[in-house]
Amino acid sequence: MRSLTATQPPKAKNIHTTQTHGTYYEGMDPDYRWFRQDELARKTITTNAVFATQGGFQTIQEPPEEPLVKDKIDEINKRLNLDSILFVAQIKRSVYGKAAFEIIRDGEGYPTRLLSLQSTRIKPDIDENWSLTGYTYRGQKAFYRPEDVLYFTNLELESDRQGLSDLEPLRAVLEARHLILRENLPEIARTLWAPYVILKADTSGLPFDEAEKIVQDLANVARAGKSIAINESVEATVVDITPDTQGLNRLLDKLEEAITANFGVPRFLLGRPIENRATAYAELEAYVAGPITSAQRILKREVERQLYDPITHLYLKEKGLPEDTPVRVTHRWNPVRATDYQILADAAAKLWGTHGTGPIGGDKEKLWALMGWDPAELEGKP
């Protein structure tokens, strides 16, 4: 016999697709591709999500008397690991313009799990009166009912529940940065230690195939930077090319500025230099009051409307109380104050000391852990 509290299996199935290494990014959503490939784009989006969600939250019941729906919602939030879900939701909102999670319930109807769905495969079904009738998933219309999905959008300008990606305006910038870092700079590094050599071989009188082989062998050896010994008549001309590395670095700086400005993340949070502490504080204060507060407001409203309110109605029904009982549970983020981070940064700076001579003895992992950053990102860095 099936238990009444048994968890329903998810409707979305785990369908694997196989891609070869050489074609891994082919057909991939372009914004998701740049989130994966560009370290600065990933860092800015992740930083936004950290500040928006990782400060924690609490639930507030109004009025605070019986029935204590808040306790039930707190229990469910802990089971769902809601803080991590909202962190992922903020990242996906920024990358895709939307984020969706299938709400998996137990036999009583309470959520037991939130399954992250593929943002590129889900589409809200809107009728002629602009009402949400369900969700199309993987091409199957009405695959989900409206109450089966926890759904967030980013920059929703119309009433179609379709948001906009924060990375879309940066595609050309990210492409240029990728070419410079992954193609141009490695080529410059080769020319700095091994200048170009033009080889002119006298292959007159030789059969065509043999002449072609000699030229190809010369090109291969020259490319490898090895010494050449040959009994043919060969003339070598060295072309010393001096790349404009300073100009290239300035271009990189401009591209990075375009990325950070698009997201409004303070430069010092991304390890970029700043003029002084006052500038850093002003940037952080504007950042918290602007992008972070806006993201928190959207997440809060959707969680209350799509998760807390249905749980409250179900709980009241379970207790035999009218659905219009005046009780409501709200989501309240813990405050993110710029002054808190300034005080924390000052304390960390004193512990680090001059050139790492402070009490923590130059241990960068301890410093990063103190600031709440991920020490794993230090891997491979001096």
C-alpha positions in Angstrom: 0.0 0.0 0.0 1.3 3.4 -0.9 1.9 5.8 2.0 0.0 9.1 2.0 3.3 10.9 2.6 5.2 9.3 -0.1 7.1 11.7 -2.4 5.8 11.9 -6.0 8.4 11.1 -8.7 9.5 14.1 -10.8 7.8 14.6 -14.1 10.9 15.8 -15.8 13.2 12.8 -16.7 17.0 12.9 -16.8 17.7 12.6 -20.5 21.5 12.5 -21.2 22.9 13.8 -24.5 26.4 12.8 -25.7 28.8 15.4 -27.2 32.3 14.9 -28.4 35.0 17.1 -27.0 35.6 19.0 -30.2 31.9 19.9 -30.6 31.1 20.5 -27.0 29.9 24.1 -27.3 28.1 23.6 -30.7 24.4 24.2 -30.3 24.8 25.4 -26.7 22.8 28.4 -25.7 25.2 31.4 -26.4 24.7 33.1 -23.0 25.2 29.8 -21.1 28.3 29.2 -23.2 29.8 32.5 -22.1 28.9 32.0 -18.5 30.9 28.7 -18.7 33.8 30.0 -20.8 34.5 33.5 -19.5 35.8 33.7 -16.0 34.9 37.3 -15.5 31.3 36.9 -16.6 30.9 33.9 -14.4 32.5 35.8 -11.4 30.3 38.8 -11.8 27.1 36.8 -12.0 28.1 34.5 -9.2 29.0 37.5 -7.0 25.6 39.0 -7.6 24.0 35.8 -6.6 26.1 35.5 -3.4 25.3 39.0 -2.3 21.6 38.6 -3.1 21.0 35.3 -1.4 23.8 34.1 0.8 23.2 36.6 3.6 20.4 34.5 4.7 16.7 35.1 5.3 13.9 34.6 7.8 10.2 34.2 7.6 7.7 36.5 9.4 4.1 35.5 10.2 1.4 38.2 10.4 -0.3 38.0 12.8 2.2 36.0 14.9 -0.5 34.1 16.8 -1.9 30.6 16.2 -2.0 28.8 13.8 1.8 28.9 13.4 2.1 28.4 9.7 5.6 29.9 9.9 6.9 26.8 11.7 5.6 24.6 8.8 7.1 26.8 6.2 10.5 26.9 8.0 10.5 23.1 8.1 9.8 22.9 4.4 12.4 25.6 3.5 15.0 23.6 5.4 14.0 20.4 3.6 14.1 22.2 0.2 17.5 23.8 1.0 15.8 27.0 -0.2 18.8 29.3 0.3 20.8 27.2 -2.2 17.8 27.1 -4.6 17.5 30.9 -4.6 21.2 31.2 -5.2 20.9 29.0 -8.3 17.7 30.8 -9.3 19.5 34.2 -9.3 22.3 32.8 -11.5 19.9 31.3 -14.0 17.8 34.5 -14.1 20.9 36.4 -15.1 22.1 33.9 -17.6 18.9 32.9 -19.3 16.4 35.6 -18.3 14.4 33.0 -16.4 14.7 30.1 -13.9 12.2 27.3 -13.3 12.0 24.5 -10.7 9.6 21.6 -10.6 7.8 21.4 -7.2 7.9 17.8 -6.1 5.4 17.1 -3.4 4.6 14.4 -0.8 1.2 12.6 -0.6 -0.2 15.5 1.5 0.7 18.1 -1.1 3.6 19.7 0.7 6.8 20.4 -1.3 9.7 18.0 -0.6 12.1 19.0 -3.4 12.7 21.6 -6.0 14.1 20.2 -9.2 16.0 22.7 -11.4 14.7 22.6 -15.0 16.4 23.5 -18.2 15.6 27.2 -18.8 16.0 26.9 -22.6 13.4 24.1 -22.7 10.6 25.7 -20.6 8.0 28.2 -21.9 5.0 29.6 -20.1 1.6 28.9 -21.7 -0.3 32.2 -21.8 -3.9 32.4 -23.1 -5.6 35.3 -25.0 -6.5 36.9 -21.7 -2.8 36.9 -20.5 -3.5 34.2 -17.9 -0.9 31.5 -17.2 -2.4 28.1 -18.1 0.6 26.0 -17.6 4.2 25.4 -18.9 5.5 23.8 -22.1 8.6 21.7 -21.4 10.8 20.0 -24.0 8.2 20.8 -26.7 5.3 19.2 -24.8 2.5 21.8 -24.3 0.9 21.9 -20.9 3.5 19.5 -19.5 3.2 21.3 -16.1 0.3 23.0 -14.4 0.9 26.5 -13.1 1.1 25.3 -9.5 3.7 22.6 -10.4 6.5 25.1 -11.1 8.4 27.7 -9.1 9.3 30.3 -11.8 11.3 33.5 -11.8 12.1 36.0 -14.6 14.7 38.7 -15.1 13.8 42.0 -16.7 10.3 40.9 -17.7 9.2 43.8 -19.9 6.0 42.3 -21.4 3.2 40.2 -19.8 4.5 37.0 -21.5 6.6 35.8 -18.4 9.7 35.8 -20.7 12.7 37.6 -19.2 16.0 38.9 -20.7 19.5 37.6 -20.2 22.0 39.9 -18.7 24.7 38.4 -20.9 23.0 39.1 -24.2 24.3 42.7 -24.6 27.8 41.4 -23.9 28.1 38.7 -26.5 30.4 40.7 -28.8 32.5 41.9 -25.9 32.9 38.4 -24.6 33.8 37.1 -28.1 36.5 39.8 -28.4 37.9 39.0 -25.0 37.9 35.3 -25.7 39.8 35.8 -29.0 42.4 38.0 -27.2 43.0 35.7 -24.2 42.7 32.3 -25.9 44.2 33.1 -29.4 46.0 36.4 -29.7 48.0 36.3 -26.5 49.3 32.7 -27.0 50.4 33.7 -30.5 52.1 36.9 -29.1 53.9 34.7 -26.5 55.3 32.5 -29.3 56.5 35.5 -31.4 58.3 37.0 -28.4 60.6 34.1 -28.0 60.7 32.7 -31.5 60.5 35.4 -34.3 59.1 34.6 -37.7 61.5 33.2 -40.2 60.9 33.3 -44.0 62.7 30.4 -45.7 63.4 30.5 -49.4 64.4 27.1 -50.8 65.8 26.5 -54.3 64.0 23.4 -55.5 64.6 23.9 -59.2 65.2 20.6 -61.0 63.4 18.6 -58.3 60.1 16.7 -58.9 57.0 18.5 -57.7 56.2 16.0 -54.9 59.8 16.1 -53.6 60.0 19.9 -53.7 56.7 20.1 -51.8 58.0 17.7 -49.1 61.2 19.8 -48.6 59.2 23.0 -48.2 56.8 21.4 -45.7 59.7 19.9 -43.7 61.4 23.3 -43.5 58.1 24.9 -42.4 57.6 22.3 -39.7 61.1 22.6 -38.3 61.0 26.4 -38.4 57.7 26.4 -36.6 59.1 24.2 -33.8 62.0 26.6 -33.3 64.7 24.0 -33.9 68.0 24.2 -35.7 67.9 23.4 -39.4 70.5 21.3 -41.3 69.9 20.7 -45.0 72.0 20.2 -48.1 69.7 22.3 -50.3 70.1 25.9 -51.2 68.0 27.8 -48.5 67.9 31.5 -47.7 66.5 32.5 -44.3 65.1 36.0 -43.5 64.2 36.7 -39.8 61.2 39.0 -39.3 61.3 40.4 -35.8 57.7 41.4 -34.9 57.2 43.5 -31.8 53.5 43.2 -30.8 51.8 46.2 -29.2 51.2 44.4 -25.9 50.4 47.6 -24.0 47.7 48.5 -26.5 46.3 45.0 -26.2 46.3 45.2 -22.4 44.4 48.6 -22.6 41.9 47.0 -24.9 41.4 44.1 -22.4 40.9 46.6 -19.6 38.2 48.3 -21.6 36.5 45.0 -22.3 36.6 44.1 -18.6 35.1 47.5 -17.7 32.2 46.9 -20.1 31.5 43.6 -18.4 31.7 44.8 -14.8 29.7 48.0 -15.6 26.9 45.9 -17.2 26.4 44.1 -13.8 27.3 47.0 -11.5 29.7 44.8 -9.4 32.2 46.9 -7.4 35.7 46.4 -8.9 37.4 45.4 -5.6 35.0 42.4 -5.3 36.4 41.0 -8.5 40.0 41.6 -7.5 40.4 44.8 -9.6 42.3 47.9 -8.3 40.5 50.9 -7.0 41.5 54.5 -6.3 40.9 54.5 -2.5 38.8 53.1 0.3 36.1 55.9 -0.1 35.6 54.9 -3.7 35.3 51.3 -2.7 32.7 52.1 -0.1 30.6 54.3 -2.4 30.6 51.5 -5.1 29.6 48.9 -2.6 26.8 51.0 -1.1 25.4 51.8 -4.6 25.7 48.1 -5.5 23.7 46.9 -2.5 21.1 49.6 -2.8 20.7 49.0 -6.6 21.2 45.5 -8.2 21.2 43.5 -5.0 18.0 45.0 -3.5 16.2 44.7 -6.9 17.1 41.0 -7.2 16.1 40.3 -3.6 12.7 42.0 -4.1 11.9 39.9 -7.2 12.9 36.6 -5.5 11.0 37.5 -2.3 7.7 38.3 -4.1 7.8 35.1 -6.2 8.7 32.9 -3.3 5.8 34.3 -1.2 3.3 34.1 -4.1 4.2 30.7 -5.5 5.5 28.8 -2.4 4.5 30.4 0.9 0.9 31.3 0.0 -0.1 27.8 -1.3 1.6 26.1 1.7 -0.4 28.4 4.0 -3.7 27.6 2.3 -2.9 23.8 2.4 -2.0 24.1 6.1 -5.2 26.0 7.0 -7.3 23.4 5.1 -5.5 20.6 6.9 -6.3 22.2 10.3 -9.9 22.7 9.3 -9.7 26.5 9.3 -11.2 28.7 6.6 -8.9 29.6 3.7 -9.6 33.3 4.4 -8.1 33.1 7.9 -6.1 36.3 8.2 -2.6 34.9 8.4 0.3 35.4 6.0 4.0 34.4 6.0 6.4 36.8 4.3 10.1 36.3 3.3 12.5 38.8 4.8 16.1 38.9 3.7 18.7 39.7 6.3 20.1 43.2 5.6 23.2 43.5 3.4 24.9 46.6 4.7 28.0 48.2 3.1 29.3 49.2 6.5 29.4 45.6 7.6 31.7 44.7 4.7 33.9 47.7 5.4 34.3 46.7 9.0 35.0 43.1 7.9 37.5 44.2 5.3 39.3 46.4 7.8 39.6 43.5 10.2 40.9 41.2 7.5 43.4 43.8 6.4 44.8 44.1 9.9 45.1 40.3 10.2 46.9 40.1 6.9 49.3 42.9 7.7 51.9 44.4 5.4 52.8 42.0 2.7 51.2 39.1 4.7 53.2 39.7 7.9 50.1 39.9 10.2 48.7 37.4 12.7 47.4 35.0 10.1 50.9 34.7 8.7 50.2 35.3 5.0 47.7 32.4 4.8 45.5 33.5 1.9 43.0 30.6 2.5 42.3 32.0 6.0 41.9 35.5 4.6 39.4 34.4 1.9 37.5 32.3 4.3 37.2 35.2 6.7 35.7 37.4 3.9 33.3 34.7 3.0 35.0 34.0 -0.3 35.7 30.5 -1.7 39.3 29.5 -0.9 39.1 26.9 -3.8 39.4 29.8 -6.2 42.9 30.4 -5.0 44.0 27.1 -6.5 47.0 27.7 -8.8 47.4 31.3 -7.8 50.6 32.6 -6.1 
